[in-house]
Amino acid sequence: MKMIEKIKLEMQKQNLSQSALAFKMKGNTATRIKDLSNILSSKRDPGVELLEEIAEGLGCKWNLTMNEKDLKKYAIFDKGTPEYPGVYHVRGFLNGVADNMTTMIHGDLDHIRDELGKRGLIKFESSEDNDPLVLEIWVGTDEYLGTIV
């Protein structure tokens, strides 16, 4: 079973969006329901692996010239939930933990994009047509930005 299939299966089991799944995978506090990185049984950073699998599912190749541990910042945001349509949920991470500077809930998509840009992230990929849950993925590091080729 491909990783993206494992992720989607786990999302269905726990009724999670991909951004919520990534948030739980990166979480390391006792308040998290469980460490989903164990479910995915990967020695690699599960957040980076999630980004790569999403990119693969979109037919893109993610070109990182550095080790994935050098990917310091990323944010995944979804289209909201049926209870709150038009409210976008951004989950941001810095060095493997939730980053309050890139984690937000807002109804204005342009405002979110502006704020992520101000925080040094660039748009990694848009998945409006390819994934029903994830709207956009933004990435960045201190010295290198991931690119799609």
C-alpha positions in Angstrom: 0.0 0.0 0.0 1.4 3.4 -1.0 2.0 6.0 1.8 -0.7 8.3 0.4 -3.2 5.4 0.6 -2.1 4.7 4.3 -2.6 8.4 5.1 -6.0 8.5 3.5 -7.1 5.3 5.2 -6.0 6.7 8.6 -7.8 10.0 7.9 -11.0 8.1 7.2 -10.6 6.0 10.4 -10.1 9.1 12.5 -12.3 11.5 10.5 -9.4 13.9 9.9 -8.4 16.3 7.2 -4.9 16.0 5.9 -3.9 19.2 7.7 -5.2 17.8 10.9 -3.4 14.5 10.3 -0.2 16.4 9.7 -0.7 18.4 12.8 -1.1 15.3 14.9 1.8 13.6 13.2 4.0 16.5 14.1 2.6 16.9 17.6 4.8 15.7 20.5 2.7 16.6 23.6 0.6 14.4 25.8 -2.5 16.2 24.6 -2.3 14.6 21.1 -4.6 11.6 20.7 -1.7 9.5 19.5 1.5 9.7 17.6 0.5 9.0 14.0 4.1 8.7 12.9 4.0 5.2 14.5 1.0 4.3 12.4 2.9 5.3 9.3 6.0 3.3 10.6 8.5 5.7 9.0 11.9 6.7 10.2 11.7 9.8 8.1 10.0 13.0 9.3 6.4 12.2 8.7 5.4 15.8 7.8 8.0 15.9 5.1 6.9 12.5 3.9 3.3 13.7 3.8 4.3 16.6 1.7 6.2 14.4 -0.7 3.2 12.0 -1.0 0.8 14.8 -1.7 3.2 16.1 -4.3 3.4 12.6 -5.9 -0.3 12.3 -5.9 -0.5 15.6 -7.7 1.9 14.3 -10.4 4.7 16.6 -9.2 8.3 15.9 -8.1 9.5 17.7 -5.0 13.1 18.7 -5.4 15.0 19.2 -2.2 18.7 19.6 -2.5 19.2 19.2 1.3 18.2 16.5 3.7 14.6 16.7 4.7 15.6 17.7 8.3 16.6 21.0 6.8 13.0 21.7 5.9 12.3 24.0 8.9 8.9 25.5 8.1 5.8 24.4 6.3 2.1 25.0 6.5 -0.8 23.0 5.1 -4.2 24.4 4.9 -7.6 23.0 4.0 -10.9 24.2 2.8 -12.5 24.2 6.3 -15.2 21.8 7.6 -18.8 21.4 6.7 -19.7 23.1 9.9 -17.6 26.2 9.1 -17.6 26.6 5.3 -15.4 29.3 4.0 -13.2 29.3 7.1 -9.7 28.1 6.3 -7.6 26.2 8.7 -3.8 26.6 8.5 -1.5 24.3 10.4 2.0 25.6 10.6 5.2 23.8 11.8 8.7 25.0 12.7 11.4 22.5 13.4 8.9 19.7 13.9 6.5 21.4 16.3 3.4 23.5 15.8 4.3 27.1 15.0 1.8 29.6 16.3 3.2 32.2 13.8 2.0 30.1 10.9 -1.1 28.4 12.5 -4.3 30.3 11.9 -8.0 30.2 11.2 -9.3 32.9 8.9 -12.1 33.4 6.4 -10.1 35.6 3.9 -7.9 33.5 1.6 -5.9 36.5 0.4 -5.1 37.5 4.0 -3.8 34.0 4.8 -1.6 34.0 1.7 -0.2 37.5 2.6 0.5 36.4 6.2 2.3 33.2 5.1 4.4 35.2 2.7 5.4 37.6 5.4 6.5 34.7 7.5 9.0 33.5 4.8 7.0 30.7 3.3 6.3 30.2 -0.4 3.5 28.4 -2.1 4.6 24.8 -2.7 1.6 23.5 -4.6 -2.1 24.2 -5.0 -4.3 21.1 -4.9 -7.8 22.5 -5.5 -8.6 20.1 -8.3 -6.7 17.1 -7.1 -7.4 16.8 -3.4 -10.8 17.5 -1.8 -9.2 18.4 1.6 -5.9 20.2 1.1 -6.1 23.6 -0.6 -2.5 24.7 -0.6 0.9 23.7 0.8 3.5 26.3 1.7 7.1 25.6 2.6 10.3 27.3 3.5 13.6 27.0 5.3 16.1 29.5 6.6 18.4 28.9 3.7 16.6 27.0 1.0 13.0 26.9 -0.3 11.5 23.7 -1.8 10.5 23.9 -5.4 8.3 21.9 -7.8 10.0 20.6 -11.0 
